[in-house]
Amino acid sequence: MQESIDLLKTTAFNLPRDIAYVGLMITLLFVARFFKDLLTPYKLQEELTTKDNLAVGLSVGGYYLGVLIVCLGPLKTPPADTIQEPVLWRDLLVTGGYVLLGIVLLNLARIIVDKALLRRFSTTKEIIQDANAGTGAVEGGAYVASGLVVAAALSGRGGGPHTTIAFVLLGMLAMVIYGHIYMAVCRYDVHDEIEKDNVAAGVALGLNLVAMGVILVGAIGGDFKSWAYDLTRFGASWVVGTVLLLILRFLVDFALLPGARMDKEIQEDRNINAAWIEGAVLSGIAVLLVTIL
């Protein structure tokens, strides 16, 4: 009984702090929307509500989810000085500052992915003029994966803004390389299928990027110890994670879709169910790998 009373007292005591953090997150979502409006050559409100553009919805939905994931980095990092009494306004200021840095990096990540991964066509044209939901799915997945990378880089103690930016850029590079490896092992031209409005191909690639983002959380997250140690851990985790994801993709094909082939289902039948199963299972497996390894 006493434990329940103490829990209620603690919850009531922390309630103002929790409400303040929720308010901060909502404010940061408005800031993230401002950045998105500023950096895109189209009007979000018009595309989302007037034109009901699904491609924009998938991209923007992934963006907002990525922003909220970015918030987890500083929120889950304990204060550098555990002896000092926490001050709410100072904690909010520090958290908000790091998340603002994360929002800037998240928008930079989209540009990097667009130019380095889907470089054979204009993603803006595909999303706005053609309402290509496959391209929107890739961007949405890239946003979520980038949010995971940024959150991991913002988590932990040690280092500073320079280490955060460095590991975000390394994470983006690792994600792009994985994307190219994934497209190389597929038995169809991923670029061509996405450009031909094959939503399944876009969903599969986008969710594979999410799975790699989860792997990169394990490669980047935690306290910064030294450049030698952290770079070695990053490289080893990425290589092992990439190999395991590629192997497991084929095992998922045989185990969960018996009598069918994933590549055929995605290319010829444009089967979004197959793409969703592949990506969702690989993302879940990636969580298990990060927990185990």
Residue pairs with C-beta under 8 A, 6 or more apart in sequence:
16 88
17 88
20 88
20 92
21 75
21 92
21 95
24 92
24 95
24 96
25 68
25 71
27 96
28 67
28 71
28 96
28 99
28 100
28 103
29 64
29 67
29 68
31 100
31 103
32 63
32 64
32 67
32 103
32 106
33 44
35 103
35 104
35 107
36 44
36 60
36 63
36 107
37 43
37 44
39 107
40 124
41 124
42 56
42 124
42 128
44 56
44 60
47 53
47 56
47 128
48 56
48 57
48 60
51 131
53 127
53 128
53 131
54 131
54 133
54 136
55 126
55 127
55 128
55 130
55 131
55 132
55 133
55 134
55 135
55 136
56 127
56 128
56 136
57 136
58 133
58 136
58 137
58 139
58 140
59 127
59 135
59 136
59 139
59 140
59 143
60 140
61 140
62 139
62 140
62 141
62 142
62 143
62 144
62 206
63 106
63 110
63 139
63 140
63 143
65 140
65 143
65 144
65 147
66 106
66 143
66 144
66 145
66 146
66 147
66 148
66 150
67 99
67 102
67 103
67 106
67 147
68 147
69 144
69 147
69 148
69 150
69 151
70 99
70 102
70 103
70 106
70 147
70 150
70 151
70 154
71 95
71 99
71 102
71 151
72 151
72 155
73 98
73 99
73 102
73 150
73 151
73 152
73 153
73 154
73 155
74 94
74 95
74 98
74 99
74 154
74 155
75 95
76 155
77 154
77 155
77 156
77 157
78 157
79 86
79 91
80 157
98 154
99 154
101 154
101 161
101 164
102 147
102 150
102 151
102 154
105 146
105 150
105 153
105 164
105 165
105 168
106 143
106 146
106 147
106 150
109 142
109 143
109 146
109 149
109 150
109 168
109 172
110 139
110 142
110 143
110 146
112 172
112 176
113 138
113 139
113 142
113 146
113 172
113 175
113 176
113 179
113 209
114 123
114 139
116 176
117 138
117 142
117 176
117 179
117 180
118 135
118 138
118 191
118 194
120 191
120 195
121 191
121 195
123 135
123 138
123 139
126 132
126 135
126 194
126 195
127 135
127 136
127 139
130 197
132 194
132 195
132 197
132 202
133 197
133 199
133 202
134 193
134 194
134 197
134 198
134 199
134 200
134 201
134 202
134 203
135 194
135 202
136 202
137 199
137 202
137 203
137 205
137 206
138 194
138 202
138 205
138 206
138 209
139 206
140 206
141 203
141 205
141 206
141 207
141 208
141 209
141 210
141 279
142 175
142 206
142 209
144 209
144 210
144 213
145 175
145 209
145 210
145 212
145 213
145 216
146 171
146 172
146 175
146 213
147 213
148 210
148 213
148 214
148 216
148 217
149 167
149 168
149 171
149 172
149 175
149 213
149 216
149 217
149 220
150 168
150 171
151 217
151 221
152 167
152 171
152 216
152 217
152 219
152 220
152 221
153 163
153 164
153 165
153 167
153 168
153 171
153 220
153 221
154 164
155 221
155 222
156 221
156 222
156 223
156 224
157 223
157 224
158 223
158 224
158 225
159 224
163 224
163 230
167 220
167 230
167 234
170 220
170 234
171 216
171 219
171 220
174 212
174 216
174 219
174 234
174 238
175 209
175 212
175 213
175 216
178 208
178 209
178 212
178 238
178 242
178 245
179 205
179 208
179 209
179 212
181 242
181 246
182 190
182 205
182 208
182 246
183 190
183 191
183 205
185 246
185 249
186 263
187 263
187 264
187 267
188 201
188 263
188 266
188 267
190 201
190 205
193 201
193 266
193 267
194 201
194 202
194 205
198 266
198 267
198 270
199 270
199 272
199 275
200 265
200 266
200 269
200 270
200 271
200 272
200 274
200 275
201 266
201 267
201 270
201 275
203 272
203 275
203 276
203 279
204 266
204 274
204 275
204 278
204 279
206 279
207 275
207 276
207 278
207 279
207 280
207 282
207 283
208 245
208 249
208 278
208 279
208 282
210 279
210 283
211 245
211 279
211 282
211 283
211 285
211 286
212 241
212 242
212 245
212 286
214 283
214 286
214 287
214 289
214 290
215 237
215 238
215 241
215 242
215 245
215 286
215 289
215 290
216 237
216 238
216 241
217 290
218 237
218 241
218 289
218 290
218 293
219 233
219 234
219 237
219 238
219 241
220 234
224 230
237 293
240 293
241 286
241 289
241 293
244 289
245 282
245 285
245 286
248 282
248 285
249 262
249 278
249 282
252 262
252 277
252 278
252 281
252 282
253 261
253 262
253 278
256 277
256 281
257 265
257 274
257 277
260 274
262 274
262 278
265 271
265 273
265 274
265 275
266 274
266 275
